[in-house]
Amino acid sequence: MTVQDLRFEKITDPKEIKVTHAQNGANWKGPLSIESYVERERVLGQSGIAKKNEINEICKEFPELAPMLGIRYYALKDGNTIVSSCETLNRLGYFISPGEAQNIEYNLVVCIGGVFTPEEYRGKGYARYMIEKLTEHYDNIRDDPKAPRGIKQLTFTLYSEVGEYYKKFGFESKHVPVHTITQVDAFLKNYCEQTVFKDNGKFVEDSDYDSLVLLEDQEFRRNLLKLHKANPNAFVFTVKPDTDIYKWFNLRSSFILKNINHPQVPLTFGYSMGDKSHMLWHHNWGSESLLILKLYLNPSISFQEKNNILKELFFNAIKETKATKLKHIEFWDEEIPLEKFTDLSQIVHDLEDRSALYAQNGSLSAMRPSPTYKSEEIIWDNNTKFSWF
Ligand SMILES: CC(C)(COP(=O)(O)OP(=O)(O)OC[C@H]1O[C@@H](n2cnc3c(N)ncnc32)[C@H](O)[C@@H]1OP(=O)(O)O)[C@@H](O)C(=O)NCCC(=O)NCCS
């Protein structure tokens, strides 16, 4: 590789973006054809979370951060040939910096995804050069003396499918294990049905998201304050919950279903109880599992009630799993920590093979904070599938 010939660019031309998807579809198309995958990426690229920077209310409320939000596409070119590419989905985050009692602020969370070098160009250092340029690009924005505070506290995240590859760029792994429920019928009988259902819930509809996300938001903020109190010298951060990320997941589920050979059933995306405790999910058609994106349990109810509601929420998740002919249910331990829910832990340990519990995640979470902080001084809250992209 002669570095002088290479150009790292932000690309905005839809044709060029399409080329990167036609390339990286080789890795990520899952059950779709390349054409459908390219179209899926185009559609997702037009969704609310990807176009956050264009939403009027966001521009008004966050004038300094808004221009940096949404999806961005980058390519490394050798002449006119794209030899490596990647994307970032930039979202609003919350953070508390060390010593700032009670002060929750907004920052930019830059999630890197879609890092891809076509096979014929691999092993030549292209991805390495591109990620170096990408991080340098954002570091320069962050280190600009005129940068607003939320940009100065910019945090990178990513979900590595290539182990510790990103360590050399300053990323620190924060792996979260995954649990899979494969014995769905036995789980239904021995766990879910071991309680009296409240029967006051319903499957989540589009119009429900804003009120549910508001509750999640309050919970995220409460937890950040708790974490800060317990770790006053740490930098604590989280991605902010957002209706549009759930809509992005939903669009993804629906698009894939429409384009694969699978029973075309109507989909539901979550279940909410009378007290607004809720569970949101994503259909992972490729791995035939229903993936739990978010669990929210009303904080004002007792631990016993929470356990019962969790059973009822899982009952409805299983209903969806069966209705959509999926086979398993998956959840990340940080979203539903087995240690916290002993009934659930007991049952899944009884039912499942060891390999289904605390399994290595195919998406290894990693983060790269501002160099002001040492990695052991950083706490990433809500490091779960919902932050993934
Ligand atoms: C990972 C990938 C982007 C690397 O592209 P590249 O241009 O060949 O990267 P570089 O030449 O800079 O680096 C090659 C390095 O990647 C490492 N690598 C490639 N695949 C890997 C894997 N599955 N696990 C761990 N490391 C891997 C190689 O071992 C090599 O390591 P070295 O630098 O220590 O020798 C490319 O292999 C690819 O597109 N893979 C498929 C898509 C993918 O998995 N992307 C990552 C998503 S998080």
The ligand as an ORCA input file, in Angstrom:
! r2SCAN-3c Opt
* xyz 0 1
  C     -11.863     -7.026      9.333
  C     -11.532     -6.397      7.997
  C     -12.331     -5.104      7.839
  C     -10.062     -6.076      7.953
  O      -9.800     -5.418      6.727
  P      -8.303     -5.297      6.159
  O      -8.287     -4.148      5.212
  O      -7.842     -6.600      5.674
  O      -7.572     -4.898      7.490
  P      -6.041     -4.646      7.768
  O      -5.228     -5.036      6.573
  O      -5.906     -3.306      8.309
  O      -5.796     -5.619      8.943
  C      -5.860     -6.984      8.798
  C      -5.978     -7.467     10.189
  O      -7.338     -7.826     10.441
  C      -7.300     -8.991     11.203
  N      -8.559     -9.697     11.054
  C      -9.257     -9.939      9.930
  N     -10.330    -10.704     10.216
  C     -10.290    -10.939     11.537
  C     -11.112    -11.686     12.426
  N     -12.197    -12.335     11.995
  N     -10.768    -11.695     13.739
  C      -9.690    -11.034     14.190
  N      -8.862    -10.318     13.386
  C      -9.178    -10.293     12.079
  C      -6.147     -9.737     10.576
  O      -5.698    -10.752     11.440
  C      -5.095     -8.656     10.429
  O      -4.428     -8.461     11.678
  P      -2.972     -7.745     11.811
  O      -3.176     -6.303     11.451
  O      -2.639     -7.907     13.248
  O      -2.124     -8.482     10.851
  C     -11.842     -7.371      6.823
  O     -11.248     -8.616      7.108
  C     -13.317     -7.569      6.562
  O     -13.938     -6.800      5.841
  N     -13.917     -8.612      7.143
  C     -15.336     -8.920      6.950
  C     -16.220     -7.864      7.601
  C     -15.988     -7.731      9.080
  O     -16.032     -8.695      9.821
  N     -15.774     -6.489      9.507
  C     -15.574     -6.149     10.877
  C     -16.850     -5.785     11.489
  S     -16.677     -5.323     13.177
*
